[in-house]
Amino acid sequence: MMYRKRSGVSTILGVLIFIGILFTSVVPMQLVMQQSDYILERKKLEMEVKDDERSKENLQVMAYPNTSNSSEMYIRIDNKGEVAAKIVRIWFNDDYQTTDTVVKTKDNVNMGPFPVSPKNNSFNKISLATERGNAFSSLTGSLYYSDGTWYTTQLSITVFILNDQGQYRIWVNNATQQQVGYWDSGGIVHGDVVQSFEVEEAGTYTVIMKKKHSGEYKELVASPCTIQITWPEGSPLVYVYGDGNELK
């Protein structure tokens, strides 16, 4: 009888020891696995958020020299995206400079001057990189440099009108109010209007934007808009903005 009691006690002790081993090994392992799953899911969420923010970056970059024979470059950045963007590098051909400039959404920043070493008789490319990994090239394109002088392939005015739908007409006049550019949508446009007009020389220009409303064309609130192209002391490409929902 005493043998059986001891055997029963040994069995119970064995079970308790097994349960103890179970709780000290298997359960902690499950907790570690659950924590690993949590960390993995959190990392996935963080990556998704970063990818979403990266897709919302939209910078318009315009680079131009201080003068036609300058060894310095200015950069204007317009943030048209939905998130603020931090500029970390500015590239000039294969060379770059670091920066930590933040451009808030719907804001603009003028940077420079930056010293550059242009390649002679060659096109020189200017671009920048953001902290999120996006790269944006200058809208002025690759600037040509030859024997100490900068050249650009074109001077132009780009008109951007925020639009749901409507019919539009756009006029571009020079300083003497002579028409140098005209565009008629010829019908209803769905989506934003973006039209570029090349001009032959730097100077003062007037942009008139009209939208058809109740059978007649009415000017937008932003019209007429007077702008100046001051190349090479400024960008050869100038933007004009209007809102098709705001009429005079």
Buried (B, 14 or more C-beta within 10 A) or exposed (E): EEEEEEEEEEEEEEEEEEEEEEEEEEEEEEEEEEEEEEEEEEEEEEEEEEEEBBEBBBBBBBBBBBEEEBBEBBBBBBBBBEBBBEBBBBBBBEEBEEBEBBBEBEEBBEBBEBEBEBBEEEBBBBBBBBBBEBEBBBBBBBBBBEEEEBEBEEBBBBBBBBBEEBBBBBBBBBEEEEEBBEBEBEEEBEEEBEBBBEBEEBBEBBBBBBBBEEEEBEBBEBBEBEBEBBBBEBBBBBBBBBBBEEBE
